[in-house]
Amino acid sequence: MAQFSVNAQRFDPYKNFKFRVRWDGKFVAGISKVGSLKRITEVVEHRVGGDPSTGRKSPGRSKYEPIMLERGVTHDLEFEQWANKVWNYGTGLGAESSLADFRKDIIIEMYNEAGQLAIAYQVFRCWVSEFQALPELDANANAIAIQSIKLENEGWICDTDVNEPAEPTL
């Protein structure tokens, strides 16, 4: 069986360096790293009294691991504005959280080497559980200042409307 149905000549899997993240209907600027999408299903072990010593296993509850998003520090406020919907310091009693809209669905898009949309995932009911506005600062370092958010979520699915693109030939 071929790994790629449209581009049967393709042998290599997609690379991990071309991607974009979208929420509120627009792409978020400057994201340089997206953590993995990971689901864990607990194992429920049980044994019937007349069974041999070995037990049986069946699936239990599933949970979705948080997703980290990282980007260089700029003047774009998207990360901070979303984080402030969960907790906004100094706004006064009862106004610290925006309960009506602190959750967002996001879309993670992955592109092939030619820049064509290849795979997309929809991630549901995300909210910011950690926000790092500034990294540790070091006068002796030679690095980009990175800010990050940690997104709790309630699940994700592969967007089946995104199909394998026909890759261009030169």
N, C-alpha and C positions, 0 to 999 in steps of 0.2 A: 504494500500500500504506500502511495506517495505521501510525503509529509505536507505537500502543498498541492491543492487541487487545481488551481488556476495556472500556477507557474511550476509545472511538473519538472522543469529542468533545475529548479532551485534546490540546493542541497543544504545550505547553511540556515540555521534558525535566525530569527530576528535579533538584532543587536539591542542593547539596553540604553543607548544614549540619545535616542530621538523620541521625545515625548512632550506632551503638554497636559495641563490640568485646567479644568473649566468648572466654574460654579457661578451661580446667578446669571447664566447665559453668556458669560464672557471668559476668555482665557486669562489666567492669572500670570502676571509678569514675573519673569526671572527665576522660576523654580528650577533648581539645579539637581535636586535629588528627591525621589519619591520612594518611601519604604515599601516593602513587599506587601502583597495582599495575601493574608494567611488566615485560614479557617482551621480550627481545632475541634474535633468531635471527641467527647469523653468516652471512655470505654466502661461499660457496665459489665462486671463479671458476676456470674451466677452459676449455681450448681443445683441439680435436682438430687434428692436424697439417694436414689438408686443408681446414679451415674458413677462411673469410675472416678478416681481421684482428680482427674483433670476437670477444670471448669469450662464453662462456655462464655463467650464474649459477644456482646451486642452493642450497637451504637447508642449513646446517650445524648446529652445536650451538646449542641454545637455553639461555639463562640467565635467571634471575629476579632482578630488582633488589631490594635491601633495602628494607624498609618502615620509615619513621620513625613512631613514636607519640609524641605530646606531651600533657602535661597540667600543670595547675597544681600546685605543691608543696603537699602536705597531709601528714597523718600516715598515709595509706594506704601500705603497704609492698609492694604487688604488683610494681611495676617493679623495685625493689631486690632483692626475694627471688628473682625470676626471673634477674636479672643475676648474683646471687651463686651460682647453680647452675653458671654457666660459670666464674667465678673468685671465690672467697671468701677475701679477704685474712686472714691470721692463723689459719687453721684447722689448720695443720700439714701436714707433708709427706705427700702422697698423698691429702689430703682437700680440696684446693683446688677440685676440680671434681666435680660430681654427674653422672657420665657416664650414669647410669641414667635420669635424667629432666630433662635440661637442654633437651630439645626439646619443643615443644608445637605442636599444631594450633590455629589460631585461626579465628574466624569474624568477618567484618566485615559488618555489616548496615546497609543504607541504607533510610531511610523516606521516604514522600511527605510532603507538607505537612500532611496530616491525621494524621500519626503512624502510618500503617499500614506494615508491613514490605513493601517493594517489591522489593528485590534483596539477595542475600547471596552472599558469596564465602567459600569455605573455603581457607585458606592452610596448607600442609603443612610439617611438620618445621622450625618456626621456632626460632631461638635468638638470644640477645642478644649482638651483637658490639660494641655501644657503649652505655654508660649514663651519662647526665649527671644527677647527683643534684641539683645546684644550678646555676643560671645564673651568669653574671657579675653581681655585686652592685654597685649604683650608688646612692649616697645621693641623687643628684640626679634619679633616674629616677622615672617614674610608670607602673609596669608590674607585671604579674603575674610572679611567679617561676615559671619553666617547667622541668620535668624531662622527659627524653626517653630513649627506648630505640630502638636501631636493630636491626631484626629481619632476619637472614638467613633465607632460606626456600628450599625446593626445589620450589616451584610452587604454583599455585592454580587453582581451578575455580569457575565460577559454580554456585551451588546451584540446580539445576533443580526442586527440590521447592518452592521459593519462587515463587509465581505472582503475576502482576499483581493487586493487590487492586481490588475494585470500589469506586470512590471515592464517598464519601457526598455527597448533595445536600442543600441546606438548604431 
